[in-house]
Amino acid sequence: MKYLSWGGVGNTLQNGSSEGFSFEFFLIGLGGAFCMVIGYVIFVLLLNYVCSKIFSQRIKDWWQKI
């Protein structure tokens, strides 16, 4: 692993060699995708939790009015 920084990516592009280039982008892409998936899952779970709390409370209030 010669290239560990973004400057290394620039050098790799200028030299025209793919050594260490695709691997680094693969890691960055994998990390980004992983973070997005985790964030999305947390967001959905939180939204689901909040909505269920709100709706269950409203249904209880509505049920008591009847």
Secondary structure, DSSP 8 states (H G I E B T S, - for coil): ----SHHHHHHHHHHT--TTHHHHHHHHHHHHHHHHHHHHHHHHHHHHHHHHHHHHHHHHHHHHH-
